[in-house]
Protein backbone atom coordinates (compact mmCIF):
# COMPACT_ATOMS: atom_id res chain seq x y z
CA UNK A 1 0.00 0.00 0.00
CA UNK A 2 1.25 3.49 -0.86
CA UNK A 3 0.39 6.07 1.76
CA UNK A 4 0.43 9.87 1.95
CA UNK A 5 4.21 9.93 2.02
CA UNK A 6 4.43 8.65 -1.55
CA UNK A 7 7.41 6.56 -2.66
CA UNK A 8 11.09 7.30 -2.44
CA UNK A 9 11.40 8.08 -6.12
CA UNK A 10 8.60 10.58 -6.55
CA UNK A 11 8.29 11.97 -3.04
CA UNK A 12 5.04 13.23 -1.53
CA UNK A 13 2.25 14.37 -3.82
CA UNK A 14 2.26 18.12 -4.27
CA UNK A 15 -1.26 19.54 -4.19
CA UNK A 16 -2.35 22.86 -5.65
CA UNK A 17 -5.49 24.28 -4.05
CA UNK A 18 -7.32 26.80 -6.22
CA UNK A 19 -9.88 29.16 -4.71
CA UNK A 20 -11.87 31.37 -7.10
CA UNK A 21 -13.19 34.47 -5.37
CA UNK A 22 -15.67 37.12 -6.49
CA UNK A 23 -16.74 39.56 -3.77
CA UNK A 24 -15.97 36.94 -1.16
CA UNK A 25 -14.64 39.21 1.56
CA UNK A 26 -17.11 37.87 4.16
CA UNK A 27 -16.02 34.23 3.89
CA UNK A 28 -12.73 33.84 2.01
CA UNK A 29 -10.45 34.16 5.04
CA UNK A 30 -12.26 31.33 6.80
CA UNK A 31 -11.98 29.18 3.66
CA UNK A 32 -8.22 29.83 3.48
CA UNK A 33 -7.76 29.02 7.17
CA UNK A 34 -9.48 25.66 6.61
CA UNK A 35 -6.84 24.89 3.95
CA UNK A 36 -3.94 26.08 6.10
CA UNK A 37 -5.09 23.69 8.85
CA UNK A 38 -4.57 20.69 6.56
CA UNK A 39 -1.82 18.28 7.58
CA UNK A 40 -0.55 17.47 4.08
CA UNK A 41 2.63 18.88 2.57
CA UNK A 42 3.72 20.05 0.06
CA UNK A 43 0.82 22.37 -0.57
CA UNK A 44 0.28 25.56 -2.51
CA UNK A 45 -2.77 27.82 -2.22
CA UNK A 46 -3.78 30.00 -5.15
CA UNK A 47 -6.61 32.52 -4.85
CA UNK A 48 -7.83 33.93 -8.16
CA UNK A 49 -9.78 37.12 -7.61
CA UNK A 50 -12.44 37.29 -10.31
CA UNK A 51 -12.78 41.08 -10.46
CA UNK A 52 -13.99 41.63 -6.89
CA UNK A 53 -15.18 45.10 -5.94
CA UNK A 54 -15.14 44.51 -2.17
CA UNK A 55 -12.21 43.90 0.18
CA UNK A 56 -11.46 40.36 -0.99
CA UNK A 57 -7.93 41.26 -2.08
CA UNK A 58 -7.10 42.76 1.30
CA UNK A 59 -8.53 39.72 3.09
CA UNK A 60 -6.27 37.41 1.07
CA UNK A 61 -3.23 39.68 1.39
CA UNK A 62 -3.43 39.36 5.18
CA UNK A 63 -2.12 35.78 4.85
CA UNK A 64 1.14 36.97 3.29
CA UNK A 65 3.31 34.57 1.27
CA UNK A 66 1.36 31.51 2.47
CA UNK A 67 -1.21 32.29 -0.22
CA UNK A 68 -0.57 33.26 -3.84
CA UNK A 69 -2.97 35.97 -4.99
CA UNK A 70 -3.82 36.60 -8.61
CA UNK A 71 -6.46 38.87 -10.11
CA UNK A 72 -8.37 38.87 -13.38
CA UNK A 73 -11.24 40.95 -14.81
CA UNK A 74 -14.63 39.49 -13.91
CA UNK A 75 -15.07 36.50 -16.22
CA UNK A 76 -16.73 33.93 -13.99
CA UNK A 77 -15.67 31.16 -11.64
CA UNK A 78 -14.82 28.68 -14.41
CA UNK A 79 -12.36 31.10 -15.99
CA UNK A 80 -10.89 31.83 -12.54
CA UNK A 81 -10.37 28.13 -11.89
CA UNK A 82 -8.76 27.67 -15.30
CA UNK A 83 -6.43 30.57 -14.57
CA UNK A 84 -5.52 28.99 -11.24
CA UNK A 85 -4.73 25.69 -12.94
CA UNK A 86 -2.45 27.55 -15.33
CA UNK A 87 -0.51 28.91 -12.34
CA UNK A 88 -0.45 25.63 -10.42
CA UNK A 89 2.64 23.48 -9.99
CA UNK A 90 1.05 20.52 -8.20
CA UNK A 91 0.69 16.93 -9.37
CA UNK A 92 -2.84 16.99 -7.98
CA UNK A 93 -5.49 19.70 -8.11
CA UNK A 94 -8.10 20.62 -5.53
CA UNK A 95 -10.72 23.35 -5.76
CA UNK A 96 -12.46 25.10 -2.90
CA UNK A 97 -15.15 27.74 -3.26
CA UNK A 98 -14.44 30.90 -1.28
CA UNK A 99 -17.52 30.41 0.91
CA UNK A 100 -16.97 26.72 1.78
CA UNK A 101 -14.72 24.93 4.27
CA UNK A 102 -12.59 21.82 4.36
CA UNK A 103 -12.74 19.59 7.40
CA UNK A 104 -9.52 18.88 9.28
CA UNK A 105 -7.48 16.10 7.59
CA UNK A 106 -9.64 16.28 4.44
CA UNK A 107 -6.70 16.70 2.11
CA UNK A 108 -4.52 13.99 3.61
CA UNK A 109 -7.43 11.53 3.44
CA UNK A 110 -7.99 12.31 -0.25
CA UNK A 111 -4.27 12.14 -1.08
CA UNK A 112 -3.98 8.78 0.67
CA UNK A 113 -6.90 7.45 -1.36
CA UNK A 114 -5.46 8.80 -4.62
CA UNK A 115 -2.11 7.14 -3.93
CA UNK A 116 -3.81 3.91 -2.87
CA UNK A 117 -5.80 3.77 -6.14
CA UNK A 118 -3.19 4.48 -8.84
CA UNK A 119 -5.65 3.90 -11.70
CA UNK A 120 -8.19 6.40 -10.35
CA UNK A 121 -8.12 9.86 -11.85
CA UNK A 122 -9.83 11.50 -8.90
CA UNK A 123 -11.09 10.98 -5.37
CA UNK A 124 -14.54 11.99 -4.15
CA UNK A 125 -15.39 12.54 -0.47
CA UNK A 126 -18.53 13.22 1.51
CA UNK A 127 -20.17 16.61 1.96
CA UNK A 128 -22.17 18.10 4.81
CA UNK A 129 -24.13 21.33 4.54
CA UNK A 130 -24.47 24.03 7.15
CA UNK A 131 -26.41 27.27 7.38
CA UNK A 132 -24.04 30.21 7.73
CA UNK A 133 -24.12 31.49 11.33
CA UNK A 134 -25.13 35.05 10.41
CA UNK A 135 -28.50 33.80 9.14
CA UNK A 136 -29.68 32.37 12.44
CA UNK A 137 -32.28 29.70 13.08
CA UNK A 138 -35.15 31.90 11.90
CA UNK A 139 -34.03 31.85 8.27
CA UNK A 140 -36.31 29.46 6.40
CA UNK A 141 -34.82 29.84 2.93
CA UNK A 142 -32.50 26.87 3.39
CA UNK A 143 -33.49 23.27 4.01
CA UNK A 144 -30.46 21.39 5.31
CA UNK A 145 -30.08 17.63 5.48
CA UNK A 146 -28.24 16.44 8.57
CA UNK A 147 -26.78 13.46 6.71
CA UNK A 148 -23.42 13.73 4.93
CA UNK A 149 -23.60 12.56 1.31
CA UNK A 150 -21.14 11.64 -1.41
CA UNK A 151 -21.35 14.50 -3.91
CA UNK A 152 -19.26 15.63 -6.83
CA UNK A 153 -18.73 19.22 -5.79
CA UNK A 154 -15.60 21.27 -6.37
CA UNK A 155 -14.54 21.14 -2.74
CA UNK A 156 -15.08 17.40 -2.34
CA UNK A 157 -12.73 16.39 -5.17
CA UNK A 158 -9.03 15.79 -5.58
CA UNK A 159 -7.93 15.08 -9.16
CA UNK A 160 -4.69 14.22 -10.87
CA UNK A 161 -3.31 17.11 -12.91
CA UNK A 162 -2.61 14.73 -15.78
CA UNK A 163 -6.29 13.76 -15.95
CA UNK A 164 -7.45 17.36 -15.82
CA UNK A 165 -5.16 18.18 -18.73
CA UNK A 166 -6.46 15.17 -20.65
CA UNK A 167 -10.13 16.16 -20.21
CA UNK A 168 -9.54 19.87 -20.72
CA UNK A 169 -10.48 23.10 -18.98
CA UNK A 170 -13.77 24.03 -17.38
CA UNK A 171 -16.11 25.70 -19.85
CA UNK A 172 -15.98 29.50 -19.33
CA UNK A 173 -19.29 29.79 -21.19
CA UNK A 174 -21.25 28.20 -18.33
CA UNK A 175 -22.13 30.24 -15.26
CA UNK A 176 -23.57 27.15 -13.57
CA UNK A 177 -22.96 23.52 -14.38
CA UNK A 178 -19.31 23.79 -15.39
CA UNK A 179 -18.38 20.94 -13.04
CA UNK A 180 -21.18 18.72 -14.34
CA UNK A 181 -19.97 19.44 -17.87
CA UNK A 182 -16.38 18.57 -16.94
CA UNK A 183 -17.46 15.38 -15.14
CA UNK A 184 -19.48 14.20 -18.13
CA UNK A 185 -16.49 14.84 -20.40
CA UNK A 186 -14.30 12.97 -17.91
CA UNK A 187 -16.71 10.03 -17.95
CA UNK A 188 -16.59 10.01 -21.75
CA UNK A 189 -12.78 10.00 -21.57
CA UNK A 190 -12.78 7.00 -19.23
CA UNK A 191 -11.59 8.82 -16.09
CA UNK A 192 -12.39 6.75 -13.02
CA UNK A 193 -12.87 7.85 -9.43
CA UNK A 194 -12.42 6.43 -5.94
CA UNK A 195 -14.86 7.29 -3.17
CA UNK A 196 -13.97 7.72 0.50
CA UNK A 197 -16.32 7.73 3.47
CA UNK A 198 -14.71 10.76 5.15
CA UNK A 199 -16.57 14.07 5.27
CA UNK A 200 -14.15 16.40 3.51
CA UNK A 201 -16.28 19.45 2.69
CA UNK A 202 -18.60 21.67 4.68
CA UNK A 203 -20.78 23.48 2.16
CA UNK A 204 -22.03 26.83 3.41
CA UNK A 205 -25.60 27.88 2.69
CA UNK A 206 -26.21 31.64 2.72
CA UNK A 207 -28.37 34.23 1.02
CA UNK A 208 -25.95 34.88 -1.82
CA UNK A 209 -25.29 31.27 -2.91
CA UNK A 210 -24.94 31.27 -6.68
CA UNK A 211 -27.83 28.84 -7.14
CA UNK A 212 -30.14 31.15 -5.26
CA UNK A 213 -29.09 34.45 -6.79
CA UNK A 214 -28.89 33.12 -10.38
CA UNK A 215 -31.87 30.81 -10.75
CA UNK A 216 -31.88 31.54 -14.47
CA UNK A 217 -28.42 29.98 -14.71
CA UNK A 218 -29.95 26.56 -14.05
CA UNK A 219 -30.67 26.45 -17.77
CA UNK A 220 -26.95 25.74 -18.10
CA UNK A 221 -27.60 22.25 -16.69
CA UNK A 222 -30.00 21.55 -19.56
CA UNK A 223 -27.37 22.70 -22.05
CA UNK A 224 -24.73 20.54 -20.40
CA UNK A 225 -26.83 17.39 -20.53
CA UNK A 226 -27.82 18.03 -24.15
CA UNK A 227 -24.18 18.55 -25.14
CA UNK A 228 -23.22 15.26 -23.45
CA UNK A 229 -25.99 13.38 -25.24
CA UNK A 230 -24.93 14.90 -28.56
CA UNK A 231 -21.31 13.84 -27.99
CA UNK A 232 -22.32 10.28 -27.15
CA UNK A 233 -24.62 10.00 -30.15
CA UNK A 234 -21.83 11.25 -32.41
CA UNK A 235 -19.39 8.74 -30.93
CA UNK A 236 -21.74 5.77 -31.09
CA UNK A 237 -21.11 3.28 -33.90
CA UNK A 238 -23.70 3.47 -36.66
CA UNK A 239 -26.02 0.54 -36.95
CA UNK A 240 -26.75 -1.22 -40.22
CA UNK A 241 -28.42 0.95 -42.83
TORLUMTI-568608 format. One record per residue (C-alpha): x, y, z; residue in one letter. Coordinates in steps of 0.2 Angstrom, whole numbers, plus 2048, in hexadecimal, padded with zeros to 3 digits. Layout:
# residues N
((X, Y, Z), A),
...
END
This chain:
# residues 241
((800, 800, 800), X),
((806, 811, 7FC), X),
((802, 81E, 809), X),
((802, 831, 80A), X),
((815, 832, 80A), X),
((816, 82B, 7F8), X),
((825, 821, 7F3), X),
((837, 825, 7F4), X),
((839, 828, 7E1), X),
((82B, 835, 7DF), X),
((829, 83C, 7F1), X),
((819, 842, 7F8), X),
((80B, 848, 7ED), X),
((80B, 85B, 7EB), X),
((7FA, 862, 7EB), X),
((7F4, 872, 7E4), X),
((7E5, 879, 7EC), X),
((7DB, 886, 7E1), X),
((7CF, 892, 7E8), X),
((7C5, 89D, 7DD), X),
((7BE, 8AC, 7E5), X),
((7B2, 8BA, 7E0), X),
((7AC, 8C6, 7ED), X),
((7B0, 8B9, 7FA), X),
((7B7, 8C4, 808), X),
((7AA, 8BD, 815), X),
((7B0, 8AB, 813), X),
((7C0, 8A9, 80A), X),
((7CC, 8AB, 819), X),
((7C3, 89D, 822), X),
((7C4, 892, 812), X),
((7D7, 895, 811), X),
((7D9, 891, 824), X),
((7D1, 880, 821), X),
((7DE, 87C, 814), X),
((7EC, 882, 81F), X),
((7E7, 876, 82C), X),
((7E9, 867, 821), X),
((7F7, 85B, 826), X),
((7FD, 857, 814), X),
((80D, 85E, 80D), X),
((813, 864, 800), X),
((804, 870, 7FD), X),
((801, 880, 7F3), X),
((7F2, 88B, 7F5), X),
((7ED, 896, 7E6), X),
((7DF, 8A3, 7E8), X),
((7D9, 8AA, 7D7), X),
((7CF, 8BA, 7DA), X),
((7C2, 8BA, 7CC), X),
((7C0, 8CD, 7CC), X),
((7BA, 8D0, 7DE), X),
((7B4, 8E2, 7E2), X),
((7B4, 8DF, 7F5), X),
((7C3, 8DB, 801), X),
((7C7, 8CA, 7FB), X),
((7D8, 8CE, 7F6), X),
((7DD, 8D6, 806), X),
((7D5, 8C7, 80F), X),
((7E1, 8BB, 805), X),
((7F0, 8C6, 807), X),
((7EF, 8C5, 81A), X),
((7F5, 8B3, 818), X),
((806, 8B9, 810), X),
((811, 8AD, 806), X),
((807, 89E, 80C), X),
((7FA, 8A1, 7FF), X),
((7FD, 8A6, 7ED), X),
((7F1, 8B4, 7E7), X),
((7ED, 8B7, 7D5), X),
((7E0, 8C2, 7CD), X),
((7D6, 8C2, 7BD), X),
((7C8, 8CD, 7B6), X),
((7B7, 8C5, 7BA), X),
((7B5, 8B6, 7AF), X),
((7AC, 8AA, 7BA), X),
((7B2, 89C, 7C6), X),
((7B6, 88F, 7B8), X),
((7C2, 89C, 7B0), X),
((7CA, 89F, 7C1), X),
((7CC, 88D, 7C5), X),
((7D4, 88A, 7B3), X),
((7E0, 899, 7B7), X),
((7E4, 891, 7C8), X),
((7E8, 880, 7BF), X),
((7F4, 88A, 7B3), X),
((7FD, 891, 7C2), X),
((7FE, 880, 7CC), X),
((80D, 875, 7CE), X),
((805, 867, 7D7), X),
((803, 855, 7D1), X),
((7F2, 855, 7D8), X),
((7E5, 862, 7D7), X),
((7D8, 867, 7E4), X),
((7CA, 875, 7E3), X),
((7C2, 87D, 7F2), X),
((7B4, 88B, 7F0), X),
((7B8, 89B, 7FA), X),
((7A8, 898, 805), X),
((7AB, 886, 809), X),
((7B6, 87D, 815), X),
((7C1, 86D, 816), X),
((7C0, 862, 825), X),
((7D0, 85E, 82E), X),
((7DB, 850, 826), X),
((7D0, 851, 816), X),
((7DF, 854, 80B), X),
((7E9, 846, 812), X),
((7DB, 83A, 811), X),
((7D8, 83E, 7FF), X),
((7EB, 83D, 7FB), X),
((7EC, 82C, 803), X),
((7DE, 825, 7F9), X),
((7E5, 82C, 7E9), X),
((7F5, 824, 7EC), X),
((7ED, 814, 7F2), X),
((7E3, 813, 7E1), X),
((7F0, 816, 7D4), X),
((7E4, 814, 7C5), X),
((7D7, 820, 7CC), X),
((7D7, 831, 7C5), X),
((7CF, 83A, 7D3), X),
((7C9, 837, 7E5), X),
((7B7, 83C, 7EB), X),
((7B3, 83F, 7FE), X),
((7A3, 842, 808), X),
((79B, 853, 80A), X),
((791, 85A, 818), X),
((787, 86B, 817), X),
((786, 878, 824), X),
((77C, 888, 825), X),
((788, 897, 827), X),
((787, 89D, 839), X),
((782, 8AF, 834), X),
((771, 8A9, 82E), X),
((76C, 8A2, 83E), X),
((75F, 894, 841), X),
((750, 8A0, 83C), X),
((756, 89F, 829), X),
((74A, 893, 820), X),
((752, 895, 80F), X),
((75D, 886, 811), X),
((759, 874, 814), X),
((768, 86B, 81B), X),
((76A, 858, 81B), X),
((773, 852, 82B), X),
((77A, 843, 822), X),
((78B, 845, 819), X),
((78A, 83F, 807), X),
((796, 83A, 7F9), X),
((795, 848, 7EC), X),
((7A0, 84E, 7DE), X),
((7A2, 860, 7E3), X),
((7B2, 86A, 7E0), X),
((7B7, 86A, 7F2), X),
((7B5, 857, 7F4), X),
((7C0, 852, 7E6), X),
((7D3, 84F, 7E4), X),
((7D8, 84B, 7D2), X),
((7E9, 847, 7CA), X),
((7EF, 856, 7BF), X),
((7F3, 84A, 7B1), X),
((7E1, 845, 7B0), X),
((7DB, 857, 7B1), X),
((7E6, 85B, 7A2), X),
((7E0, 84C, 799), X),
((7CD, 851, 79B), X),
((7D0, 863, 798), X),
((7CC, 874, 7A1), X),
((7BB, 878, 7A9), X),
((7AF, 880, 79D), X),
((7B0, 893, 79F), X),
((7A0, 895, 796), X),
((796, 88D, 7A4), X),
((791, 897, 7B4), X),
((78A, 888, 7BC), X),
((78D, 876, 7B8), X),
((79F, 877, 7B3), X),
((7A4, 869, 7BF), X),
((796, 85E, 7B8), X),
((79C, 861, 7A7), X),
((7AE, 85D, 7AB), X),
((7A9, 84D, 7B4), X),
((79F, 847, 7A5), X),
((7AE, 84A, 79A), X),
((7B9, 841, 7A6), X),
((7AC, 832, 7A6), X),
((7AD, 832, 793), X),
((7C0, 832, 794), X),
((7C0, 823, 7A0), X),
((7C6, 82C, 7B0), X),
((7C2, 822, 7BF), X),
((7C0, 827, 7D1), X),
((7C2, 820, 7E2), X),
((7B6, 824, 7F0), X),
((7BA, 827, 802), X),
((7AE, 827, 811), X),
((7B6, 836, 81A), X),
((7AD, 846, 81A), X),
((7B9, 852, 812), X),
((7AF, 861, 80D), X),
((7A3, 86C, 817), X),
((798, 875, 80B), X),
((792, 886, 811), X),
((780, 88B, 80D), X),
((77D, 89E, 80E), X),
((772, 8AB, 805), X),
((77E, 8AE, 7F7), X),
((782, 89C, 7F1), X),
((783, 89C, 7DF), X),
((775, 890, 7DC), X),
((769, 89C, 7E6), X),
((76F, 8AC, 7DE), X),
((770, 8A6, 7CC), X),
((761, 89A, 7CA), X),
((761, 89E, 7B8), X),
((772, 896, 7B6), X),
((76A, 885, 7BA), X),
((767, 884, 7A7), X),
((779, 881, 7A5), X),
((776, 86F, 7AD), X),
((76A, 86C, 79E), X),
((777, 872, 792), X),
((784, 867, 79A), X),
((77A, 857, 799), X),
((775, 85A, 787), X),
((787, 85D, 782), X),
((78C, 84C, 78B), X),
((77E, 843, 782), X),
((783, 84B, 771), X),
((795, 845, 774), X),
((790, 833, 778), X),
((785, 832, 769), X),
((793, 838, 75E), X),
((79F, 82C, 765), X),
((793, 81D, 765), X),
((796, 810, 756), X),
((78A, 811, 749), X),
((77E, 803, 747), X),
((77A, 7FA, 737), X),
((772, 805, 72A), X),
END
